[in-house]
């Protein structure tokens, strides 16, 4: 049997499709360079508008203004509200089914999500229907940590430690899944088995291997 008893998931890009796909569609629509939004958000990664909004240090109106100012420094016009409007990705049904399989198998599951106080609920949904769907998914987790509620965001190691404390588990007993390598590194540094997610299929295959059980 696997030594892992707990699985901790990121939300966007793992349970749902990556928001970066939506950012790329927005960039295409606006005639912006590919990955422009990521480039803006990568500059001053702990102090830019995106980081502040994920820690709920600013409101949506301030984010809209500050992001537009940052984008203009990169030579293009893009308001923050346009970025927020495309944030909520489509749910991956196979990942939700895997959550149910894990629960039925006695595995404890948690979710650590960097999100912003925008839209409806933890998934930042723009419709009531999507908000209900995300709420039903979130109810499956034994514990959820949202950056915008705790004021700490990945990749700060404290947020992973907070999850371990809440679940009363050692990091070495945990598998952690995230679509960003920069967020996987602190988890691995604490002793978790980190899986960088590039697709739903790959995530389930790698998680199945780590847990020695079939999920895909």
C-alpha positions as CSV (number, residue, x, y, z in Angstrom):
1,X,0.0,0.0,0.0
2,X,1.0,3.6,-0.6
3,X,2.4,5.6,2.3
4,X,0.3,8.6,1.3
5,X,-2.9,9.1,3.3
6,X,-3.7,12.6,2.2
7,X,-4.0,14.3,-1.2
8,X,-4.0,18.1,-1.5
9,X,-5.2,19.8,-4.7
10,X,-4.9,23.1,-6.2
11,X,-8.2,24.2,-7.8
12,X,-7.7,26.2,-11.0
13,X,-5.7,24.3,-13.5
14,X,-6.2,21.0,-11.7
15,X,-9.9,20.5,-10.8
16,X,-10.8,23.0,-13.6
17,X,-9.1,23.8,-16.9
18,X,-6.2,26.2,-16.6
19,X,-7.0,29.9,-16.4
20,X,-3.9,30.4,-18.6
21,X,-5.9,29.0,-21.5
22,X,-8.6,31.6,-20.9
23,X,-5.9,34.3,-20.7
24,X,-4.5,33.2,-24.1
25,X,-8.0,33.5,-25.6
26,X,-8.3,37.0,-24.1
27,X,-4.9,38.0,-25.5
28,X,-5.9,36.7,-29.0
29,X,-9.2,38.7,-28.9
30,X,-7.4,41.9,-27.8
31,X,-4.4,41.4,-30.2
32,X,-2.0,41.1,-27.3
33,X,1.2,39.1,-27.2
34,X,0.8,35.5,-26.2
35,X,1.2,35.1,-22.4
36,X,1.0,38.8,-21.8
37,X,-1.2,38.4,-18.7
38,X,1.3,35.9,-17.2
39,X,4.2,38.3,-18.0
40,X,2.5,41.2,-16.2
41,X,1.6,39.0,-13.2
42,X,5.2,37.6,-13.0
43,X,6.7,41.1,-12.6
44,X,7.2,41.9,-8.9
45,X,5.5,38.6,-8.1
46,X,4.9,39.2,-4.4
47,X,3.9,42.9,-4.7
48,X,2.0,43.4,-7.9
49,X,-1.7,43.9,-8.2
50,X,-2.4,40.2,-8.7
51,X,-0.5,39.2,-5.6
52,X,-2.2,41.9,-3.5
53,X,-5.7,40.8,-4.7
54,X,-5.0,37.2,-4.0
55,X,-4.2,38.2,-0.4
56,X,-7.4,40.4,-0.4
57,X,-5.3,43.5,0.3
58,X,-7.1,45.4,-2.4
59,X,-10.6,45.4,-3.8
60,X,-11.7,44.6,-7.4
61,X,-11.9,48.3,-8.4
62,X,-8.3,48.9,-7.2
63,X,-7.1,45.7,-8.9
64,X,-8.7,46.9,-12.2
65,X,-6.8,50.2,-12.0
66,X,-3.5,48.8,-10.8
67,X,-3.4,46.0,-13.3
68,X,-4.1,48.5,-16.1
69,X,-1.2,50.6,-14.9
70,X,1.1,47.6,-14.9
71,X,0.0,46.5,-18.3
72,X,0.6,49.9,-19.7
73,X,4.2,49.7,-18.4
74,X,4.6,46.6,-20.6
75,X,3.3,48.7,-23.6
76,X,-0.3,47.5,-23.9
77,X,-3.7,48.4,-22.7
78,X,-5.6,45.8,-20.7
79,X,-7.9,46.5,-17.7
80,X,-8.0,44.2,-14.7
81,X,-11.7,43.6,-15.0
82,X,-11.2,41.8,-18.4
83,X,-8.8,39.4,-16.7
84,X,-11.2,38.7,-13.8
85,X,-14.0,38.1,-16.3
86,X,-12.3,35.0,-17.7
87,X,-10.9,33.5,-14.5
88,X,-13.3,30.6,-13.8
89,X,-12.3,27.6,-15.9
90,X,-14.4,24.7,-17.0
91,X,-14.7,21.8,-14.5
92,X,-12.9,18.6,-15.4
93,X,-15.4,15.8,-14.6
94,X,-12.8,13.1,-14.3
95,X,-11.0,15.0,-11.6
96,X,-14.3,15.4,-9.6
97,X,-14.9,11.7,-10.0
98,X,-11.4,11.0,-8.7
99,X,-12.2,13.1,-5.6
100,X,-15.2,10.8,-4.9
101,X,-13.0,7.7,-5.5
102,X,-10.4,9.0,-3.0
103,X,-13.0,9.8,-0.4
104,X,-14.6,6.3,-0.8
105,X,-11.1,4.8,-0.4
106,X,-10.5,6.5,3.0
107,X,-8.1,9.1,1.6
108,X,-8.3,12.6,3.2
109,X,-8.5,15.4,0.6
110,X,-7.8,19.1,0.9
111,X,-7.7,22.1,-1.4
112,X,-5.3,25.1,-1.4
113,X,-6.3,27.7,-3.9
114,X,-4.9,31.1,-4.7
115,X,-8.0,33.1,-5.5
116,X,-9.3,36.6,-5.4
117,X,-12.4,38.2,-3.8
118,X,-14.2,38.5,-7.1
119,X,-17.1,36.6,-8.7
120,X,-19.1,34.1,-6.7
121,X,-17.5,31.6,-4.3
122,X,-14.1,30.0,-4.1
123,X,-14.0,29.4,-7.8
124,X,-14.6,33.0,-8.7
125,X,-17.6,32.0,-10.8
126,X,-19.4,34.6,-13.0
127,X,-22.7,32.8,-12.9
128,X,-24.9,31.3,-10.2
129,X,-24.9,27.9,-12.0
130,X,-21.1,27.7,-12.0
131,X,-21.0,28.9,-8.4
132,X,-23.3,26.1,-7.3
133,X,-21.2,23.5,-9.3
134,X,-18.0,24.7,-7.6
135,X,-19.6,24.8,-4.2
136,X,-20.6,21.2,-4.6
137,X,-17.0,20.3,-5.5
138,X,-15.6,22.3,-2.5
139,X,-17.9,20.5,-0.2
140,X,-16.1,17.2,-1.0
141,X,-12.9,18.4,0.6
142,X,-12.0,17.8,4.2
143,X,-10.5,21.3,4.4
144,X,-10.2,24.2,2.0
145,X,-7.7,27.1,2.3
146,X,-8.4,30.2,0.1
147,X,-5.6,32.8,-0.2
148,X,-8.1,35.6,-0.2
149,X,-9.5,34.5,3.1
150,X,-6.3,33.7,5.0
151,X,-4.1,36.5,3.6
152,X,-1.4,34.1,2.5
153,X,-0.8,32.8,-1.0
154,X,1.2,30.1,-2.7
155,X,4.2,29.7,-3.0
156,X,4.5,30.9,0.6
157,X,5.4,27.7,2.6
158,X,3.1,28.9,5.4
159,X,0.0,28.0,3.4
160,X,1.0,24.4,3.0
161,X,1.9,24.2,6.7
162,X,-1.5,25.6,7.6
163,X,-3.1,22.8,5.6
164,X,-1.0,20.1,7.4
165,X,-1.9,21.6,10.7
166,X,-5.6,21.7,9.9
167,X,-5.6,18.0,8.7
168,X,-3.2,17.0,11.5
169,X,-0.9,15.2,9.1
170,X,2.8,15.3,8.4
171,X,3.9,16.6,5.0
172,X,5.5,13.3,4.1
173,X,2.1,11.6,4.1
174,X,0.7,14.0,1.5
175,X,0.6,14.2,-2.2
176,X,0.2,17.7,-3.6
177,X,-1.0,18.6,-7.1
178,X,-0.6,22.0,-8.8
179,X,-0.3,23.3,-12.4
180,X,2.5,25.7,-11.4
181,X,6.0,24.4,-10.7
182,X,6.7,27.4,-8.5
183,X,3.9,26.2,-6.2
184,X,5.0,22.6,-6.3
185,X,8.5,23.4,-5.1
186,X,7.6,24.6,-1.5
187,X,5.3,21.5,-1.1
188,X,8.2,19.2,-2.1
189,X,10.5,21.2,0.1
190,X,8.3,20.4,3.1
191,X,8.4,16.7,2.2
192,X,5.2,16.3,0.2
193,X,5.1,14.2,-3.0
194,X,4.5,17.0,-5.5
195,X,2.9,16.5,-8.9
196,X,3.0,19.2,-11.6
197,X,-0.2,19.1,-13.5
198,X,-0.1,19.6,-17.3
199,X,-3.5,17.9,-18.1
200,X,-6.2,16.1,-16.3
201,X,-5.2,12.8,-17.8
202,X,-1.5,13.2,-16.7
203,X,-2.6,14.3,-13.2
204,X,-4.7,11.2,-12.7
205,X,-2.1,8.9,-14.1
206,X,0.6,10.3,-11.8
207,X,-1.7,10.4,-8.8
208,X,-2.7,6.8,-9.5
209,X,0.9,5.7,-9.6
210,X,1.8,7.6,-6.3
211,X,-1.2,6.1,-4.5
212,X,-1.0,2.7,-6.1
213,X,-4.6,2.7,-7.0
214,X,-6.6,3.3,-10.2
215,X,-8.2,6.7,-10.6
216,X,-8.2,7.3,-14.4
